[in-house]
Amino acid sequence: MATTYTWSANVSIAGQGRYGAGGAHRAKLPATEVELKAAVARDIAKRHECTAEDVLVLDFTYSEVPG
């Protein structure tokens, strides 16, 4: 059964600046904060055409969506 998390963070992208971001992430298994931050970095990198290593996720907060 998958688990859904909502998240928010300040994100810094190399050469592109810093901004606020938020969204939802669905994981097949319960995820740790480190796993969620890595998934967020990969998702943002895809949208901004850079690598996950270029994305710094700061002030990260998340919560599990009941259900």
C-alpha positions as CSV (number, residue, x, y, z in Angstrom):
1,M,0.0,0.0,0.0
2,A,1.4,3.4,-0.9
3,T,1.8,6.3,1.4
4,T,1.3,9.9,0.4
5,Y,3.2,12.8,1.9
6,T,2.8,16.5,1.5
7,W,5.9,18.7,1.7
8,S,7.2,22.2,1.6
9,A,10.7,23.6,1.4
10,N,12.9,26.4,0.3
11,V,14.9,25.2,-2.8
12,S,18.1,26.5,-4.2
13,I,19.1,25.5,-7.7
14,A,22.7,26.1,-8.9
15,G,22.7,29.1,-11.3
16,Q,18.9,29.6,-11.1
17,G,18.3,31.1,-7.6
18,R,16.2,30.2,-4.6
19,Y,12.4,29.8,-4.2
20,G,9.7,28.3,-2.2
21,A,8.2,25.0,-3.3
22,G,5.7,22.4,-2.1
23,G,3.7,19.4,-3.3
24,A,2.9,15.9,-2.7
25,H,4.9,12.7,-3.1
26,R,3.6,9.1,-3.1
27,A,5.9,6.4,-1.9
28,K,5.4,2.6,-2.1
29,L,6.7,2.2,1.4
30,P,6.9,4.5,4.4
31,A,9.7,7.0,3.6
32,T,12.3,8.6,5.8
33,E,13.0,12.4,5.6
34,V,16.2,11.7,3.7
35,E,14.4,9.6,1.1
36,L,11.7,12.3,0.7
37,K,14.2,15.1,0.3
38,A,16.0,13.0,-2.4
39,A,12.7,12.4,-4.3
40,V,11.9,16.1,-4.1
41,A,15.3,17.0,-5.5
42,R,14.9,14.6,-8.4
43,D,11.4,15.9,-9.2
44,I,12.6,19.5,-9.1
45,A,15.6,18.7,-11.2
46,K,13.4,17.2,-13.9
47,R,11.2,20.3,-14.0
48,H,14.2,22.7,-14.2
49,E,16.3,20.6,-16.6
50,C,19.3,20.2,-14.2
51,T,20.6,17.3,-12.1
52,A,19.5,16.4,-8.5
53,E,23.0,17.4,-7.4
54,D,22.2,21.0,-8.5
55,V,19.2,21.2,-6.2
56,L,19.6,22.0,-2.5
57,V,16.5,21.4,-0.4
58,L,16.4,23.7,2.6
59,D,13.9,24.2,5.5
60,F,12.1,20.9,4.6
61,T,8.9,20.0,6.3
62,Y,6.6,17.1,5.5
63,S,3.6,15.2,6.9
64,E,1.9,11.9,6.0
65,V,-1.5,12.2,4.5
66,P,-4.0,10.0,6.4
67,G,-5.9,7.4,4.5
